[in-house]
């Protein structure tokens, strides 16, 4: 007699590699799929539209999984495109200084920009032991930029503020509201000063 699984409607092929009590398609015990009413076989139901005799017993192509994969890939691509649009050609969070100013700034342009800054425009979280912090201070001092510092080793409040910003690394600069989370970059610094 032909055996049909009550769960997946698979007609058991003669050459099935699983025990007689188990459906080769979904793996369920025939008795369990029939609700515990003994007997491992059921009469052939001619209304069954799929008969998978001797073929892969899966229910066919799983559209839900592929649609989910497609949606995730589209989301990743959209996020990447948004990142590219935000960062511009330079890829540093703000477009490169050459794009923003039209050329590389001269010493006079940097000095003029520095003259227009106020102490509250630039806040740098720093530490005495940090060589990148010293380099950032030296660069800003060279052109006359005004800035405030907050030493994370000397002031507990500074360390707490930096942690509240989601960072534990220095230098961390806030330039006219723009957070330079990846350390000091002169092009990003100048672009941030010019952005507002």
C-alpha positions as CSV (number, residue, x, y, z in Angstrom):
1,X,0.0,0.0,0.0
2,X,1.2,3.5,-0.7
3,X,2.3,5.6,2.3
4,X,1.5,9.4,2.3
5,X,2.8,11.7,5.0
6,X,-0.1,13.5,6.7
7,X,2.2,16.5,7.4
8,X,3.9,17.2,4.0
9,X,1.7,15.0,1.7
10,X,4.8,13.2,0.3
11,X,4.2,9.9,-1.3
12,X,6.9,7.6,0.2
13,X,9.2,6.5,-2.6
14,X,10.1,2.8,-2.8
15,X,13.8,3.6,-2.5
16,X,13.6,5.9,0.6
17,X,16.7,5.9,2.8
18,X,14.9,6.4,6.1
19,X,13.2,3.8,8.4
20,X,9.6,2.7,7.4
21,X,8.0,4.7,10.2
22,X,9.6,8.0,9.2
23,X,8.7,10.4,6.3
24,X,11.8,11.0,4.1
25,X,10.6,14.5,3.3
26,X,9.9,16.2,6.7
27,X,11.3,13.5,9.0
28,X,8.2,13.2,11.1
29,X,6.9,9.8,12.3
30,X,3.9,8.8,10.2
31,X,1.9,8.0,13.4
32,X,2.7,11.4,15.0
33,X,1.7,13.2,11.8
34,X,-1.6,11.4,11.8
35,X,-2.4,12.4,15.3
36,X,-1.5,9.1,17.0
37,X,-4.1,7.0,15.1
38,X,-2.0,3.8,14.5
39,X,-1.0,2.5,11.2
40,X,1.8,3.8,9.1
41,X,0.0,4.2,5.9
42,X,-2.9,6.1,4.5
43,X,-4.9,5.5,1.4
44,X,-3.7,7.4,-1.7
45,X,-5.4,10.8,-1.9
46,X,-5.9,11.7,-5.5
47,X,-6.4,15.4,-4.5
48,X,-2.7,15.6,-3.7
49,X,-1.2,18.0,-6.3
50,X,2.4,17.1,-5.6
51,X,3.8,13.7,-5.9
52,X,7.5,13.5,-5.3
53,X,8.4,9.9,-5.9
54,X,12.1,9.4,-5.8
55,X,13.0,13.1,-5.9
56,X,14.0,15.7,-3.4
57,X,11.3,15.7,-0.8
58,X,11.5,19.3,0.1
59,X,8.6,21.6,-0.6
60,X,10.2,23.3,-3.5
61,X,11.9,26.7,-3.7
62,X,11.7,28.7,-0.4
63,X,10.7,32.1,-1.6
64,X,10.5,33.6,1.9
65,X,14.2,32.9,2.6
66,X,15.3,34.4,-0.7
67,X,13.1,37.5,-0.3
68,X,14.5,38.0,3.2
69,X,18.1,37.7,1.8
70,X,17.2,40.1,-1.0
71,X,15.7,42.6,1.5
72,X,18.8,42.4,3.7
73,X,21.1,42.9,0.7
74,X,19.1,45.9,-0.5
75,X,19.3,47.4,3.0
76,X,23.1,47.0,3.1
77,X,23.4,48.6,-0.3
78,X,21.2,51.5,0.7
79,X,23.2,52.1,3.8
80,X,26.4,52.0,1.8
81,X,25.1,54.5,-0.7
82,X,24.0,56.8,2.1
83,X,27.5,56.5,3.6
84,X,29.1,57.3,0.3
85,X,26.8,60.4,-0.2
86,X,27.5,61.6,3.4
87,X,31.3,61.2,3.2
88,X,31.8,62.3,-0.4
89,X,35.0,61.5,-2.3
90,X,37.3,61.8,0.7
91,X,35.5,59.1,2.8
92,X,36.3,60.8,6.1
93,X,32.8,61.9,7.3
94,X,33.1,65.4,5.8
95,X,34.1,66.0,2.2
96,X,37.8,66.7,1.7
97,X,39.1,70.1,2.2
98,X,40.0,70.5,-1.4
99,X,36.4,69.9,-2.4
100,X,35.0,72.3,0.3
101,X,37.5,75.1,-0.3
102,X,38.2,74.5,-4.0
103,X,41.9,74.0,-3.4
104,X,44.4,73.2,-0.7
105,X,44.3,76.0,1.9
106,X,47.3,78.3,2.1
107,X,48.9,79.3,5.4
108,X,47.2,82.7,5.0
109,X,43.8,81.0,4.6
110,X,44.3,78.8,7.6
111,X,45.4,81.9,9.7
112,X,42.3,83.8,8.5
113,X,40.1,80.9,9.5
114,X,41.9,80.6,12.8
115,X,41.3,84.3,13.5
116,X,37.6,83.8,13.1
117,X,37.4,81.0,15.7
118,X,36.1,81.4,19.2
119,X,37.4,79.4,22.2
120,X,34.0,77.6,22.4
121,X,34.2,76.5,18.7
122,X,36.7,73.7,19.4
123,X,36.8,71.3,22.4
124,X,39.4,68.6,22.5
125,X,39.5,65.7,24.9
126,X,43.1,65.0,25.5
127,X,45.8,63.5,27.7
128,X,49.4,64.4,28.4
129,X,50.7,60.9,27.4
130,X,48.9,61.1,24.0
131,X,51.3,61.8,21.1
132,X,48.4,62.4,18.7
133,X,46.9,65.0,21.1
134,X,50.3,66.8,21.1
135,X,50.4,66.8,17.4
136,X,46.8,68.2,17.1
137,X,47.6,70.9,19.6
138,X,50.8,71.8,17.8
139,X,49.0,72.0,14.5
140,X,46.2,74.2,15.9
141,X,48.8,76.4,17.7
142,X,50.9,76.8,14.6
143,X,48.0,78.5,12.8
144,X,46.5,80.3,15.8
145,X,43.3,78.3,16.3
146,X,41.6,78.9,19.6
147,X,40.4,75.8,21.4
148,X,39.5,74.4,24.8
149,X,41.0,71.2,26.2
150,X,39.6,68.7,28.6
151,X,42.3,66.4,30.0
152,X,40.7,62.9,30.8
153,X,43.5,62.1,33.3
154,X,43.4,65.3,35.3
155,X,39.6,65.8,35.4
156,X,37.2,63.0,36.3
157,X,34.4,65.1,34.7
158,X,36.3,65.0,31.4
159,X,36.7,61.2,31.5
160,X,33.0,60.8,32.3
161,X,32.0,63.2,29.5
162,X,34.1,61.3,27.0
163,X,32.6,58.0,28.1
164,X,29.1,59.6,27.7
165,X,30.0,60.5,24.1
166,X,30.6,56.8,23.5
167,X,34.4,57.0,23.2
168,X,37.4,56.1,25.3
169,X,40.1,57.3,22.9
170,X,41.8,60.6,22.7
171,X,42.1,63.0,20.9
172,X,38.4,63.4,20.5
173,X,37.4,66.8,19.1
174,X,34.0,68.6,18.9
175,X,34.3,71.3,16.3
176,X,31.2,73.5,16.0
177,X,29.1,70.6,16.9
178,X,30.8,68.1,14.6
179,X,32.3,65.1,16.5
180,X,35.7,64.0,15.2
181,X,35.5,60.5,16.7
182,X,38.4,59.0,14.9
183,X,41.0,61.5,16.1
184,X,42.4,64.7,14.6
185,X,42.4,65.2,10.9
186,X,43.3,68.6,9.6
187,X,41.1,68.4,6.6
188,X,38.1,67.3,8.6
189,X,38.9,70.0,11.2
190,X,38.9,72.8,8.6
191,X,35.9,71.4,6.8
192,X,34.0,71.3,10.2
193,X,34.9,74.9,10.9
194,X,33.8,76.0,7.4
195,X,30.5,74.0,7.6
196,X,28.6,76.4,9.9
